[in-house]
Amino acid sequence: MTIVAATNPTTNSAARVLFASLIGTTIEFFDFYIYATAAVIVFPKLFFPEADANAAMLQSFATFALAFFARPVGSALFGHFGDRIGRKATLVAALLTMGLSTVAIGLLPTYASIGVVAPALLALCRFGQGVGLGGEWGGAVLLATENAPPGKRAWYGMFPQLGAPIGFLCSTGVFLLLTELMDDTQFLAWGWRVPFIASALLVFVGLWVRLRITETPDFQKTLDKGERERVPMWSVLSRHPRALITGTFALVATFATFYLMTVFTLGWATSKLGYTREQFLLMQMVAVLFFAAGIPVSAWFADRFGRWQAMLLATVLICGFGLVYGAWFAGSAWTFLIAGMVVIGLTYGPCGTILAELFPTRVRYTGASLAFNLAGIIGASMTPYVAKKLGDAHGLPYVGYYLTAAGVLTLLALLLMPRKAATSDVAR
């Protein structure tokens, strides 16, 4: 595998690189988000039916959180091979891991069939999803940024990020379509399985595209010079701790905002504010278009003025949004969703590039992936669960204060981050 990568003279075209990075993350996030939606509207009823409604929702959110703890495992596993043998082969393996785990969820028997084994198997498959996404994201960002021409690193780096809103639109759209085509009995009996099983088709498309690309120029130079690390994870932990810590906390607010605006808002709006599932899913789909629009805007800003400056501005907006979160959500859910999604787009656009540039090429896959996925644990894994607890006990404003606290952590990390890495366009 190494020999092939080292001797292949083919150059990736820009279109092929960008499409390969986009299609992979779109599939991965589609798989990840259909679980998030099902965790709110399906799994509490089918996998945790013996608990009351509130307890079942919290248990379902706990399995949702499990994937975030699995993602650093994926970072370590796939990052090792991504920094040792190459980006291409590792991206293929990560996509397969995620795809197989997702299809398996669609085939699981429910609690009514096998009892407590059902939620245990659900948790296992969710863990597999986390491992796959933990290895996918970093490789996709590197595929884009390590093929980018000078001055366009953030612009190229935004294409994997666009996979998040596109995957969300597709996953939400599928659930909306199923809701329109069948009644609740049919949906809970078998309809919810359709998006999980159908994702196999998307995985085949992604694999076909990924297998047609060649190794990135930056990593090819590392191969040619024989500069690979024996244990990339150890190198990241021992030689680049500042980059890892600041990179991790620089994305805490990004994750917290996204999962408060998607998973938590869906559960709260349909249980507390009187919205039907169909109404609020449609509202989220419209709002996600603003998320997608914010990504290229922030990427352009990051290439022109700097990654650090772009992330700093977006984080300040997140802190302010948190202070008005509760009143805005309760007063005007439409404008609330749009504003929140714009803010997410502004922070999401440059975050992949800023992490990639924190680490040298020989450990970049491991370092960027680990920072991203540790941020997911801190900023997202327990966020829907904690937000529901805060909302139930103290009201929506305290959910917003939680978000502002996450923003303050991110601001501190950005202030302590190595500034050269966060503003340079030079491959390190």
Beta strands, then each sheet from edge to edge (+ up, - down):
end
